[in-house]
Amino acid sequence: MAAPVRLFSLPLLLAALSLPALAAAPPTSPSMPPPTDFGEAIDVRVVNVEAVVTDRSGRRVSGLTAADFQLLVDGREVPIDYFTEVTDGAAVPAPTPAGASAAAAPAAPAAGAVGRSLLVFVDEVFAIQAHLAIVLDRLEQDLDRLAREDRVAVVAYDGTKLDVLTDWTGDRAAIRAALAAARRRPAHGIEVRAERERMLDDEDLRVDAAWSTGLADPLPRVPLLLATPPAPADMAAGQLGFGTPSPASTLAAALTDAGPITGLPWQAIAKLHGTGGAVVAALRGFAAVPGRKAALLLSGGWPVALQPGLFPRIVETANLLGYTLYPVDVPGIESSPVPHPASSAGPRSAGADYGLISSPWELDVHYGLETLARKTGGKAALNGNRLEALPRALDDTRSYYWLGFSPARRGDNRRHDIRVAVRRPGLAARARQSFTDLSRASESAMQIEGMLLLGRGQQEKRLLVELGAPRRSGLRDVEVALTLGVPVDSLTPQHLADGWRIDVPLHVTALDASGDPVDLPPLVLRLDTAEPPPATGYARFQTTLRVRGGERALRFTVLDPVKGTLLWGEGEIAHRKAQKR
């Protein structure tokens, strides 16, 4: 270990278990207003659903009551526990339906002004600096549209790390300074563009060579991305990993019209994996904030076919934390032939209408961004709308209906479908489409990870970690012996009839070479002893963890629910010493 460890001299009994169903806290009262403390824990026991209702002409509809809505979870109607309409940033009393008593109506979750929390994610991996500067400059010009109760946070991802340019703040000067700092930072989208250009040049050579040999049918072209993006209706049928099809089968099916896959921009694939992970990390890190939560994702172009599995992960994280996503197409319409020149595009599917867009790359980018928006209740800012991104997001989150329900919690981390329907004919609702029944340990773990990632909150690196040599377990996994030292003064012993018991909920995050975090199944470490624990020293726990072969580091976090302190430690996995079992 890195430092001397004082251990219990008492007999230790350790059980490392998969997390059992913990005793759930009493559900939050539906009438309780949303917390206003920035250090609050993530509360997922009451599910909030913000819905925008429009008529057939797309106009906003106001004045509805809870009785006008139908809330379905996994296809079954559930009662609406609380309800209010937010109009122009303020909660207004809902009208009482004729013949109904005011006491029977759902309670209002808030009164008065309702602020918004807007997270701005700046993608420096796929964005080209000139494009990004234009969008950031326009965002800065539109800051005066923020209401007094609104707050903004700005983060930027450069391909290796996620930087916080400003934490949550309502100070317009601080927000402008953060956006100005984002404009000065280098962006690397030109590298992705150069890779695509090289691949297209190679493809042109292949086609020319095929024609020069006199073949009636040239060699199959290299499809960079989807030639025919799935129709919007397909999204509800399980596209992009939201249902049964796997990402690989979805991609293969979508490329049927394009011919066999002979090449893809592999560097871009790796970069999108890291970028998607950074989006998830940013949402998790900025989860504990009150009011309406929205995220403005400044995307340099994320084609869904490069990493299909990341889009469901982003959507599920946003829906879990109550974020509405507003993706922004930073480049707008690309006028350069780099995305896919007409000479190489080949025939299109019969009856396909792509308008002015001839690039499969751009079509796939738009499909991915629209998917992120559609499944979280937001709107994508594509093409020329990129310059209206902030006003569109603010207008969309200024007036809406706020519905809430308290599901029967099992804490099994399962995702459940949500659908909001309006009982009146001719009206449609746009809202989030899922929530996750998060376990108490996962809830605390997410809070901890946000603190560590963004350097916010009370935390101490006081866990002593020792990892043994990894041993192979199956084709892809390895097992690693763990010895963990936890300070005794941070533990909360329970006095039982025959001694003392200490339960330590342990959260483990595995990091791969790119720093992408993956949560391992939570553990509960248990210590039973006949004597009371000493006042000082460390309790030593030992167990074995199973991780994937590509994961290089492990981060351990322990949250004391009584003292509110956070303890953490980390260790490197020495893969070169991996042994066969």
N, C-alpha and C positions, 0 to 999 in steps of 0.2 A: 504494500500500500504506500501511498505517497507520504503518509505521516504516521507516527506511532498511534496505535489504537488501544484504548483501554476497554476491555470487554467485561461483560458480566461474568462473575465467578459462580453464577447460579446455573442450575441445569436449564437448558434451553430446549424448547420444543417448537419446531418450525413447520408450518404447513403452507406451501405456495399453491394457491387454488385459483381456478378460473373464477372471475368475480361472481359471487352469488347475488341474488336479488336483495339489494339493500333496503332497509326500511325507508319508505318514501316519506318526505316531509309533507305536512298537511298542505293541500292545494291552496294556492293563492286565491284570496277572495276575488270574485269577478269585479267587485266594486272598487278594488284597490287601485289607485292611480299608478301609472308606471313610475319606477324609481327615477330619481334625478341625480343620484350620486354616481360620479364617473367610475368609482371603484367597485361598483356593484358586481355581484356574481351573475353569471348567465342564468336567467330564469327561463326554463323551457317547460315548466309544468303547465302553464297556460299557453295555448297556441294562439297567436295573433294572426289574423288574415286581413290584409288591406285590399279592398276591391274597388275597382273603377268601373262604373256602369255607364254604358252608352246606348243610344238608340240606333236604329237602322242607318241613320245618316252620320253616325260617329260622334254625335253631340253628347256631352256629359248630361246625366240625369240626376237630379237632386230631389230631396224630399221623400225618399223611400223610408220605410220602417223595417224592423227586423222581420216582421211577418211577410215582407215581400221577398225574402231571401230563403234559399234552401242550401244548407251546408252539408255536403256529403263527404264522408271519410271511408275510403275503400268501398265506395258504392252504397254505403248506408247513411241515411240521414241522421245527424246528431243535433241536439239542441244548441241554440246560440245562447251562451251564458251572458255575454255582454255585447253591447252594440252602441255605436254612436256614428254620426256623420261629421266628418271634418270638412269645413268649408272655409276656403281662403285662410288656411292655417289655424283655424280655431274649431274646437269641438262645440257643436250646437245641440241643444236638447232635441231628441227625436220626437216627432209627433206621435201621439197616442192613437192607435187605430180605433175606429168607431166601434163602440160596444165593448171595449177592453178597458180594464182598470190600469192606472199608472203603476200600481204595485206589481202587476203581472208582467210588465215589460222588462226585458233584460237591462241590467245596470249599465250605466255609462262608464267606460274605463278611464276617462279623463274629462277634465273640464277646462275651459279657457284655451289659451294658446297652446298649440302642440308643435314643438320644435322638430327639426329634421337633422339627422346626422348623416352627412354626405362624405363617403370615403372615396378619394380620387386615387386610382391605381395607374401609374405611369409605366407603360411597357417600353423599355429601352432596348429590348432584344430584337423585336421584329419591326419597330418603327424606325423610319428614316428621320434624321434630326431636323431637316427643313420642314417636313410635314408636321412633326411633333411640335415644333416651335410655333407654327401657325395656330394649331388647336389650343396650346397652352396660353398663347397671347389672347385668344378670344375668350377663354375661360376667365382670365384675369379681368378683362373688360366687363364681363357679365356678373362679377361678384356683387355689384350693387343690388342685384335682384334677390339676394339672400335676405331672409327675414331676421329680425333681431334675435329670435330664439334659436336660429339655426347655428350649427357648428360644422366644421370641415376638418378632415385629416388628409394628409397627402403622403403617399409612399411611392417609391420608385424601385424597379427591379432591373438590374443591369446584366443579368445572366449568371451571376455568382452570389449576390446577396441582396436582401431586401432592406432598403434604407428608409427610415422615417424622416421625411422632410419637415413635417409638423404633426404633433399629436393633436387630439381634438381641441379645437379652439373656435371661438366666435369672433376673434380679433381679425378684422379685415386686413390690417397691415401685416400680420403674421402669415395669413393665407397668401397674400400677394407675394411676400418674400419667399414662401415655399414654392410657388409656381415659377417665380423668377429663377430660383435655384434649379428647378427641374429643367428650364430652358437652357441653362448653361451646361448641364451634364451631357456627356457624349451618348449618342444612341448608335446602335450597331446593326440596324436593319439593312444597310447596304450589303452586309456580308451574306444575308439570306438571299437578297436579290441577285447577287453575283453567282451564287450557287445555282439558282434557278436558270440564270442565263447560260451558264456552262452546260447544264443538262439539255437545254433546248438546242444549243449549237450542236451537241452530240447527236440529238435526235434528227436534226436536219441532215446531218451527214449520213445517217443510217437510211433515211428516206431517199436521199439522192443516190446512194449506192444501190438501193433496191431497184429504182427506176432505170439506172444505167445498165443493169444486167438484163433488162428486157422482161422482168417479171411482170405478169399481169396484175399482181397484187403486191404492193410494197410490204416491207417488213412491218410488223405491228408497231404503231407509234408508242412512245413512252408516255403513259398518262401521268402527268404530275399530280393530278388530284381528280376529284369527282368530275366526270363528264356530265352526269345527270344527277344533281343533288336530290335527295329524297323529297317528295312533296310534303307540305306541312302536315297533311293527314297522317303521314307515316310516323311522325314523331309520337303520336299517341299509340302506335301499334308496336312500339318496342325498338325504335331506331336509337342508335348511339348508346346502347347499353342500358337504356331505361327499362327494357323488358327482357325477353329471353335471348334475342340474338346477341352473340358475342361481338366485340369490336372487330375481330378478324373476319367473321362471316359477314358482318354488316358492310365492311369495306369491300370485300370481294364481290358481294351482291351489287353494290353501288357502281362498281367498275365494270360490270358485265358489258356495257355498250362500248367501253373504251379499249377492250382487248386485254391480253395478259399483262400483268405487272412486270415490267422489265427494269424499272428504276424509279426511285423516289428520292427527294432531297433529304438524305439521312441526317445531315447536320441540323437541318430545320426541325426534324423530328425530335432530336435530343433537346434542342433549344425550347421547343414548345412544351416538352415534358417539364422542364424546369420552370418555365413561365406559368404554366397551369398550377404547379405546386406553390408558386409564390402567391398567386391569386388566393388560393385556399388558405395559405398561411396568413395573408393580410386580413382576410375576413375573420378568421379565428382570433387573430391578435387584437382586432378592434371590435370585438363582439359586445363587450360590456359597456353599452352606452344607451341612454334613454331616447325616447321619441321614435319617429319614423326613420328607419335605416335604409339608406340607398347607397349603391356603389357605382361610380362612374369609371368604367374600365376603358382606358385609352389604349386601344389595341392597334398595333402596327399591322395586323393581319394574321389571324389564327385559323388556318384551314382545319376543319374538323377531321378530315381524313388522316391527318398526320398523327393525331393522338385521340382517337374517338373516346377512349375511356376517361379522359380528363374532363370532358364537358359534363357528364353526369356527376362527377365528383364536385365540380365547381357549383353546379345547380343544387345538389343536395346539401352542400355546406351553406350556401346562401339561404335556402329554405329552412334549414335547421336553425339558423341564427336570426331569421326574420329580415334578411337583406333583399331588397328589390334591385335587380341588376339593370344597368343602363349602359350597354356596350357601345363604344364609339369607334367607327371605322376611320382611323386617323389618316390613312393615305387618300381617302375618297376614291373616285374613279381613276384607275391608273391608265394614263394615256400611252405609256410606253408599251411596245410589243413584247416586253420581257415576260409578262404572265403567261402568254401562250399565243404566238403569232398565228394569224389566220392561215398561213401556208401550212402549218403543222396541225391545225385543229381537227381536220378531217370532217367527215359527215356528222351531223347531229342526229339525235334520235328523232324519229318521225313525230311531227306535231309539237316539238319543243319550241318554246318562245322565250328567248333570253333577253329580249329588249336590246338595249345598247351595249350590254356587257358580253364580250366574246371570250372572256378568260375563265376557264374552269377553276383556276386558283381563286379568283375573286368571287365567283359564284359560291364556292365552298366556304370562303371566309364569311360571306353574308349569311349563309345558312347557319353556320356555327354561332354567329353573334345574335341572330334572330332567335335561335334556340335558347341561348342563355337568357334572353329577355323574356321570351314567351313563357318559359317554365317557372319564372320567378315573379311574373306579373309586371315586368318592366317594358321598355321600348328601346329598340336599337336605333342609333343615329348613324345612318349609312349615307355614303356619297356626300352630297352638299349639306345634308343635315348635321354633319360633323361640327360645323361652325355654330350650330344652334343646340349643341349637346346639353349645356348647363340649363338654358331656359326651358328646354323640353323636359328635362328631368325635374326641375323645380315646379313647373306647371303641373306635371303629372302627379307629384306628391303633395300638392297644395290642397287638393280637394279629393276626398275619397270616403269610403265607408269602412269603418273599423269594426270587424267582427271578432269574437273570441269564444273559444270553447275549452273545456277542461277534459281531456281524454282520460280514460282509465289507463293509468301508467303501469307498464310492466318492466320498463328499464332494460329492454332487450336490444336497443340500438337498431331497431328495424324501421325501415322507411314505410310511410303510409301515404296513399294518394289523397289529395284534397280536390274537391270541385265545388265551386260556388256558382249556383244557378239563380236566376231571377224569375220569380213566378209570373210576373207580368209579361204578356206576349210582346215581342219586338224589342226586348231589352237583352243585353248581353253583359256579362261581368268578366273582367280581367283581373286575375289574382294568382298568387303562388299556387303550385300544384302538388306540393308534398310537405310533410314534416317527418322528423325522425324522433322516435321514442328513446331519447338519450338516457343512458343510465346515470346514476348520481356520480359514479366514479369518472365516467367519460366527461360529464359536465365539469367536474373539478379539474380534470386533466386538460381540457380545452382552455380553461381559464389560466392554468399554470403555463401552458405552452405559449399563450399570448403574452404573459408577463416576461417569459424568458426571451422570446423572439424579439420583442420590441423594447425590452429594458425598462418596463413599467411595473410598478407595484413593489411590494416588500418581498425580498428574496435573499437567500443566503446559500452560498455554495458550501454546505457543511456535511453532505453525505460523503462517506469514504467508500470508494468503489475499487474492486479488484476483479478483473476478468481473467478467466483461465484460457488455455489454448483451445481454439475452436475445434470441434470434431464434426466430420461430415455426417449428415443425417438425411438420407435420400439423395435425390439427384441435385436439388437446388439449395437445400437448407443446411445450416450448421447449428450445432448445440454449443452453448458457451456457459461455463460454470461462473456463477456470480457470488461474490461475497460482498455484502453491503453493511456498512456501519452507520447506524442512526443515533444521533445524540439522545441520551436518555431524557434530558430536560425538555425535549421537544415531543415526547410521547405522552399519551394520556392513558394511564393504566385504569382498568376496571376491576373493582374489588368483588370477587366472587366468593361463594361459600367455602371453597377449598383452596383459595389462593388468589392470584392476580393474573389478568389477561391483558395483553396489548395487541391490538389489531392495527396494522399499518397498511392503508391502501397505497399501493405503489403504481405509478404510471411510468411506462417505458416507451420511449420514442427511438426508433432506429433511423439513422441517417445514412443515405448512400453517398457515393463519391461526389455527387452534385449538391449535397446538402438537403435533398428532398426528404421531408419527414414522413414516416409511416408509423402509426400507432400500433403497438403490440397489444394483445389482449390484456386487460388490467389484471393485476394480482393483488391479493390480500395476504400480507405476511403476518403470521400469528405467533405470539410468544406467550406461553403458559409457564408460570413459576409459582412455587409454594411460598416464596418470601417476597416482600415488597421490593421493588427495584431500587437500586441506589440512586442518590441524588445527582451523581455526575458519571461521566464515562459514556461509553457507546454500547448499544445493543448490536450484536452481530447476527445477521441473517444470511443463510446460504440456500441457493436454489440453482436451477438450470434453466436457461432461456433458449428458445429456438428462434432463429432469425434466418432470413434469406442470405444466400451466399454473397450477394453484391452489397450488403449493408456493412458499412465500415466503422460506425460509431454507435454507441448507445447512450441515451440521456435518461437519467432517473430523477423523478420528482416526487416529493412527498408533501402533502398539504395538511397541516394541523387544523382541523375544523374548529377547534376551540380557541386556539391562540391566533389563528389567521396568518401564521407565518409559512413561508415557502422554503423548503430545503431541496437542494438539487446537487447532482454530481454527474460526471460523465466518464466514459472510458472508451478506449480504442480497441477494436477487434483485430488481432494479429492474424490475418488470413494466411500469411505465408507459412504459419505453423500449423495449419489445418491438418488433421490426421484422419485417416479412415477408421471407421468404427470396427 
